[in-house]
Amino acid sequence: MRSDKKAKQTTPGLTESAQEDKSLVNAQEKTEGKGRPTRSRAEAEAARKRPLVPDDRRAAAKAQRAKAREARDVEYNAMKSGDESKMPYRDRGPKKRYIRDFVDARWNVGEYFLIIAGVFLLLTLLGSIYPTIAIIALLSMYLVVLIAIVDAFILWRQLKKRLIAKFGEEAAKERGLMMYAVMRAFQFRRGRLPKPVVKHGEYPA
C-alpha cells in the first residue's frame, strides 16, 4: 500500500531523480523571472525608511551659498565694468540704460541730500546750547526735503517726455521706471551701480 501512495505522489513517467531535477528548474525559473530573489520583510522596511534627501545637509547648504555668492560677484563686477549681459535683470535693457544716462547727466538735488541732512543733524545737536540755531537747522532740513521731492518730480516729467519720444507711448507706462530713476537720483554719483558712463551735461540722444 505504501509503495502505491508513493507512486501516486510522483509524476507518471518520471523517476524520483528526474522529479527532483524538475523541481530545481521550476525554482530557478521563478527566481530569474523577477531578476532577483524576493526581499525579506526587514529589508523592505529598511528601504522605506531610507531618507530621500542627502544625508549631509550642511555640505549641500554650504555649496548652495557658495554658488549664490559667486553669482552675486559676477553681477557686481558686471555693474562696475558695464557688461550689461551679466547685470541683474532689473538693470538690463535700452530703457534702463537711457534712464541711467539721463539721471547721471543731470544735476540732482537728491544726490546731495544725505550730505545736507547730515550737516543739519549736527546743527540740531547744538540745540541745548543754541536753541535758535537748532530750530533754524530743523526748518531748513524740512525745506531741503521738500525741494528734493519737487526736483524728483521735475526729473520724472522731463524723463517721461524723452522716453515717449524715443520708445513710444507704452514706454512711459512701464511699471517701475519712475522709481528706478528717482532711486538713482538720490544716490551719490560715485556710489551708483551700474557705474555712470556719462558726465554731467552729456544727455543721451
Backbone torsions as a table, in degrees:
resi	resn	phi	psi	omega
1	MET	NA	-41.9	-179.5
2	ARG	-63.3	-38.8	-179.7
3	SER	-66.5	-33.5	178.4
4	ASP	-67.7	-41.1	178.5
5	LYS	-64.5	-41.3	-179.7
6	LYS	-64.0	-36.8	179.6
7	ALA	-68.8	-35.8	178.4
8	LYS	-67.5	-32.7	-177.7
9	GLN	-72.4	-25.0	179.9
10	THR	-89.6	157.5	179.7
11	THR	-74.1	133.8	-180.0
12	PRO	-60.8	137.9	176.5
13	GLY	88.4	-4.0	-179.1
14	LEU	-118.9	141.8	174.9
15	THR	-78.3	172.3	-179.1
16	GLU	-64.4	-40.3	179.8
17	SER	-67.5	-38.2	178.8
18	ALA	-67.0	-35.7	177.8
19	GLN	-63.3	-41.9	178.7
20	GLU	-64.9	-39.9	178.5
21	ASP	-63.1	-38.5	179.2
22	LYS	-64.9	-38.8	178.4
23	SER	-63.2	-40.2	178.9
24	LEU	-64.8	-39.9	179.6
25	VAL	-64.7	-42.7	179.3
26	ASN	-62.0	-40.4	179.1
27	ALA	-65.8	-38.9	179.4
28	GLN	-66.9	-40.1	179.7
29	GLU	-63.7	-37.7	178.4
30	LYS	-64.6	-40.4	179.6
31	THR	-67.0	-44.3	-177.9
32	GLU	-70.7	-27.1	-179.8
33	GLY	-63.9	-35.2	178.5
34	LYS	-88.1	-14.5	-179.7
35	GLY	85.4	-13.9	-179.8
36	ARG	-162.0	155.8	177.9
37	PRO	-68.4	154.8	-179.7
38	THR	-65.1	131.9	-179.9
39	ARG	-73.1	151.4	176.0
40	SER	-75.7	168.0	-179.5
41	ARG	-64.6	-37.3	179.4
42	ALA	-63.9	-40.3	179.2
43	GLU	-67.1	-38.0	178.2
44	ALA	-65.6	-41.2	178.0
45	GLU	-63.3	-41.0	179.9
46	ALA	-64.7	-37.4	179.8
47	ALA	-66.9	-37.3	179.2
48	ARG	-69.1	-32.2	-178.4
49	LYS	-83.1	-7.6	-178.4
50	ARG	-66.5	130.4	-177.2
51	PRO	-68.6	145.4	178.7
52	LEU	-88.1	-10.8	179.4
53	VAL	-102.3	159.6	179.0
54	PRO	-60.5	144.9	-179.0
55	ASP	-65.8	-38.4	-175.9
56	ASP	-93.3	82.3	179.8
57	ARG	-65.6	-37.0	-177.0
58	ARG	-63.2	-41.6	179.2
59	ALA	-66.7	-39.2	179.1
60	ALA	-65.7	-41.8	178.6
61	ALA	-65.8	-38.5	178.6
62	LYS	-64.2	-41.4	178.4
63	ALA	-65.7	-37.6	179.0
64	GLN	-67.1	-40.5	177.9
65	ARG	-65.3	-39.0	178.5
66	ALA	-63.8	-39.6	179.1
67	LYS	-66.7	-41.0	178.7
68	ALA	-66.6	-39.5	178.4
69	ARG	-64.2	-39.0	178.3
70	GLU	-64.5	-39.2	178.1
71	ALA	-65.8	-39.5	177.9
72	ARG	-65.5	-38.2	178.5
73	ASP	-63.8	-39.4	178.9
74	VAL	-63.7	-43.4	179.5
75	GLU	-66.4	-39.9	-179.8
76	TYR	-64.1	-45.4	178.5
77	ASN	-64.6	-34.5	178.1
78	ALA	-67.1	-38.4	178.1
79	MET	-69.0	-28.4	177.0
80	LYS	-77.6	-37.7	-176.8
81	SER	-88.2	-19.8	-179.2
82	GLY	92.9	10.9	178.8
83	ASP	-77.3	95.4	-172.4
84	GLU	-67.5	-25.6	-177.8
85	SER	-65.9	-22.5	-178.7
86	LYS	-111.1	4.9	177.5
87	MET	-72.6	163.4	171.9
88	PRO	-58.7	154.6	-175.3
89	TYR	-59.7	-33.1	-176.5
90	ARG	-66.7	-19.2	-177.1
91	ASP	-103.7	4.3	-176.9
92	ARG	-92.5	158.3	174.2
93	GLY	105.7	154.6	-178.6
94	PRO	-66.1	-31.4	-179.9
95	LYS	-67.8	-44.9	179.5
96	LYS	-65.4	-37.9	178.5
97	ARG	-64.7	-40.5	179.0
98	TYR	-64.4	-41.8	179.1
99	ILE	-62.5	-44.7	-180.0
100	ARG	-60.3	-45.0	-178.5
101	ASP	-65.3	-38.1	179.5
102	PHE	-67.3	-45.7	179.9
103	VAL	-64.3	-41.4	-178.5
104	ASP	-69.6	-26.9	179.3
105	ALA	-80.2	-16.0	-174.4
106	ARG	-97.1	147.6	171.8
107	TRP	-85.2	112.4	-175.7
108	ASN	-108.5	137.6	176.7
109	VAL	-65.8	-34.4	-175.7
110	GLY	-61.0	-31.7	-177.6
111	GLU	-70.6	-16.8	176.6
112	TYR	-105.4	4.5	-173.7
113	PHE	-64.0	-44.2	-177.6
114	LEU	-64.5	-36.5	178.5
115	ILE	-65.9	-47.8	-179.6
116	ILE	-63.0	-42.8	179.8
117	ALA	-63.8	-36.5	178.0
118	GLY	-64.3	-39.8	178.3
119	VAL	-64.9	-45.5	179.5
120	PHE	-64.9	-33.3	178.4
121	LEU	-65.9	-40.3	176.6
122	LEU	-63.4	-38.2	179.2
123	LEU	-67.0	-35.3	179.4
124	THR	-68.4	-24.9	178.1
125	LEU	-68.7	-17.1	177.3
126	LEU	-87.0	11.3	-176.0
127	GLY	-60.9	-31.6	-179.8
128	SER	-70.1	-25.8	-179.5
129	ILE	-96.5	-45.6	-179.3
130	TYR	-125.8	85.6	-176.9
131	PRO	-60.3	-36.3	-177.8
132	THR	-64.1	-42.3	179.5
133	ILE	-64.1	-39.1	179.9
134	ALA	-64.2	-41.1	179.5
135	ILE	-65.8	-43.9	179.1
136	ILE	-62.1	-42.0	-179.9
137	ALA	-63.8	-40.5	-179.9
138	LEU	-65.4	-45.1	178.7
139	LEU	-65.3	-37.3	178.9
140	SER	-65.0	-37.8	179.6
141	MET	-65.4	-40.8	176.0
142	TYR	-61.8	-37.5	179.1
143	LEU	-65.2	-41.5	178.8
144	VAL	-64.6	-39.5	177.3
145	VAL	-60.2	-44.0	179.6
146	LEU	-63.6	-43.8	179.7
147	ILE	-63.0	-40.3	179.6
148	ALA	-64.3	-39.0	178.5
149	ILE	-65.9	-44.3	178.3
150	VAL	-63.0	-41.8	178.9
151	ASP	-63.2	-38.3	177.2
152	ALA	-65.3	-37.2	177.0
153	PHE	-64.3	-43.3	178.4
154	ILE	-64.7	-39.7	177.0
155	LEU	-55.6	-48.0	-176.8
156	TRP	-69.2	-35.5	177.8
157	ARG	-62.2	-44.8	178.4
158	GLN	-65.5	-45.1	-177.2
159	LEU	-67.6	-38.2	-179.3
160	LYS	-60.6	-42.4	178.9
161	LYS	-62.5	-40.7	179.9
162	ARG	-68.6	-39.2	178.3
163	LEU	-63.3	-41.1	179.0
164	ILE	-65.0	-41.7	-179.3
165	ALA	-66.1	-32.4	-175.8
166	LYS	-93.7	-38.7	-173.0
167	PHE	-115.6	-5.6	178.8
168	GLY	101.7	171.6	-175.7
169	GLU	-61.3	-36.8	-175.7
170	GLU	-69.7	-21.5	-176.5
171	ALA	-63.9	-42.7	-178.0
172	ALA	-70.6	-18.9	-179.2
173	LYS	-88.5	-6.4	-178.3
174	GLU	-64.3	134.6	-174.0
175	ARG	-71.2	135.5	173.4
176	GLY	94.9	-8.8	-176.8
177	LEU	-69.6	-41.1	-179.6
178	MET	-62.4	-46.5	179.6
179	MET	-64.7	-36.4	178.1
180	TYR	-60.6	-43.3	-179.5
181	ALA	-69.8	-44.9	-177.0
182	VAL	-66.3	-42.7	179.8
183	MET	-62.2	-38.0	178.0
184	ARG	-69.9	-35.3	-179.9
185	ALA	-66.7	-25.1	-179.4
186	PHE	-92.7	9.3	177.9
187	GLN	-103.0	151.6	172.7
188	PHE	-59.4	141.7	-177.7
189	ARG	-61.0	-41.9	-178.7
190	ARG	-70.8	-22.8	-178.3
191	GLY	-95.7	4.4	-177.6
192	ARG	-76.5	139.9	174.2
193	LEU	-133.0	131.4	-3.8
194	PRO	-59.4	154.9	-176.0
195	LYS	-63.3	141.4	175.8
196	PRO	-62.7	141.5	179.7
197	VAL	-116.4	-1.5	178.2
198	VAL	-123.2	157.3	177.5
199	LYS	-93.4	169.8	176.5
200	HIS	-59.9	131.1	179.1
201	GLY	93.8	-12.2	-179.4
202	GLU	-92.6	75.7	-176.8
203	TYR	-74.9	145.4	179.1
204	PRO	-69.1	150.8	-178.4
205	ALA	-73.3	NA	NA
